[in-house]
Amino acid sequence: MKLEQGRLLTKELAQELKELHVTDEVVIPIDGLADTYSKLKGCTEDDFYKTIQNIKDIQDILKLELHINISEA
């Protein structure tokens, strides 16, 4: 399951997805640090930090694959 908006994947949602056997693995792309991430995703820099926190919160619930995208600014 590829998730374009990691800020939406809360601990509660991750647990529910696992319990319902929807998925046990997610892919979350990280498109740069906070300023770049927010520009590319059309969100706020706070959303970048929310995504990072969600990754920490769900690491023991779902298998994570992070895609780190690097480009010249």
C-alpha positions as YAML, in Angstrom:
chain: A
units: angstrom
residues:
- id: 1
  name: MET
  ca: [0.00, 0.00, 0.00]
- id: 2
  name: LYS
  ca: [1.56, 3.27, -1.11]
- id: 3
  name: LEU
  ca: [0.53, 6.22, 1.00]
- id: 4
  name: GLU
  ca: [1.13, 9.64, -0.51]
- id: 5
  name: GLN
  ca: [0.22, 11.52, 2.63]
- id: 6
  name: GLY
  ca: [1.97, 10.02, 5.64]
- id: 7
  name: ARG
  ca: [0.46, 12.68, 7.86]
- id: 8
  name: LEU
  ca: [-2.89, 10.89, 7.56]
- id: 9
  name: LEU
  ca: [-1.65, 7.53, 8.81]
- id: 10
  name: THR
  ca: [-2.25, 7.70, 12.53]
- id: 11
  name: LYS
  ca: [-1.44, 4.96, 15.00]
- id: 12
  name: GLU
  ca: [-5.15, 4.18, 15.31]
- id: 13
  name: LEU
  ca: [-5.60, 3.90, 11.53]
- id: 14
  name: ALA
  ca: [-2.51, 1.70, 11.19]
- id: 15
  name: GLN
  ca: [-3.84, -0.65, 13.86]
- id: 16
  name: GLU
  ca: [-7.23, -0.81, 12.17]
- id: 17
  name: LEU
  ca: [-5.70, -1.54, 8.75]
- id: 18
  name: LYS
  ca: [-3.69, -4.38, 10.25]
- id: 19
  name: GLU
  ca: [-6.59, -5.84, 12.26]
- id: 20
  name: LEU
  ca: [-8.86, -5.79, 9.19]
- id: 21
  name: HIS
  ca: [-6.12, -7.48, 7.14]
- id: 22
  name: VAL
  ca: [-6.16, -4.61, 4.64]
- id: 23
  name: THR
  ca: [-2.38, -4.35, 4.71]
- id: 24
  name: ASP
  ca: [0.59, -5.03, 6.92]
- id: 25
  name: GLU
  ca: [3.04, -2.85, 4.97]
- id: 26
  name: VAL
  ca: [3.00, 0.76, 3.78]
- id: 27
  name: VAL
  ca: [5.24, 2.87, 1.56]
- id: 28
  name: ILE
  ca: [5.65, 6.50, 2.62]
- id: 29
  name: PRO
  ca: [7.53, 8.93, 0.37]
- id: 30
  name: ILE
  ca: [9.58, 11.67, 2.00]
- id: 31
  name: ASP
  ca: [10.24, 14.38, -0.57]
- id: 32
  name: GLY
  ca: [12.91, 16.42, 1.20]
- id: 33
  name: LEU
  ca: [12.99, 18.25, 4.50]
- id: 34
  name: ALA
  ca: [10.11, 20.33, 5.87]
- id: 35
  name: ASP
  ca: [10.28, 23.29, 3.47]
- id: 36
  name: THR
  ca: [10.68, 21.18, 0.31]
- id: 37
  name: TYR
  ca: [8.18, 18.58, 1.50]
- id: 38
  name: SER
  ca: [5.52, 21.21, 2.12]
- id: 39
  name: LYS
  ca: [6.01, 22.81, -1.29]
- id: 40
  name: LEU
  ca: [5.89, 19.53, -3.17]
- id: 41
  name: LYS
  ca: [2.94, 18.11, -1.23]
- id: 42
  name: GLY
  ca: [0.98, 21.37, -1.09]
- id: 43
  name: CYS
  ca: [0.81, 21.29, 2.69]
- id: 44
  name: THR
  ca: [2.38, 23.03, 5.67]
- id: 45
  name: GLU
  ca: [5.77, 22.38, 7.24]
- id: 46
  name: ASP
  ca: [3.89, 21.13, 10.32]
- id: 47
  name: ASP
  ca: [2.55, 18.33, 8.12]
- id: 48
  name: PHE
  ca: [6.13, 17.17, 7.50]
- id: 49
  name: TYR
  ca: [6.68, 16.86, 11.24]
- id: 50
  name: LYS
  ca: [3.32, 15.12, 11.64]
- id: 51
  name: THR
  ca: [4.44, 12.58, 9.00]
- id: 52
  name: ILE
  ca: [7.70, 11.95, 10.85]
- id: 53
  name: GLN
  ca: [5.82, 11.48, 14.13]
- id: 54
  name: ASN
  ca: [3.36, 9.09, 12.47]
- id: 55
  name: ILE
  ca: [6.27, 7.04, 11.13]
- id: 56
  name: LYS
  ca: [7.64, 6.75, 14.66]
- id: 57
  name: ASP
  ca: [4.19, 5.88, 16.05]
- id: 58
  name: ILE
  ca: [3.42, 3.08, 13.58]
- id: 59
  name: GLN
  ca: [6.83, 1.44, 13.24]
- id: 60
  name: ASP
  ca: [5.83, -1.37, 15.62]
- id: 61
  name: ILE
  ca: [2.44, -1.89, 13.96]
- id: 62
  name: LEU
  ca: [3.11, -1.98, 10.21]
- id: 63
  name: LYS
  ca: [6.15, -2.72, 8.10]
- id: 64
  name: LEU
  ca: [7.44, 0.54, 6.67]
- id: 65
  name: GLU
  ca: [9.17, 1.28, 3.41]
- id: 66
  name: LEU
  ca: [10.32, 4.87, 3.17]
- id: 67
  name: HIS
  ca: [11.11, 6.42, -0.20]
- id: 68
  name: ILE
  ca: [13.51, 9.30, 0.19]
- id: 69
  name: ASN
  ca: [13.48, 11.53, -2.88]
- id: 70
  name: ILE
  ca: [16.40, 13.87, -3.46]
- id: 71
  name: SER
  ca: [16.62, 16.48, -6.19]
- id: 72
  name: GLU
  ca: [18.36, 19.75, -6.90]
- id: 73
  name: ALA
  ca: [16.33, 22.68, -5.64]
...
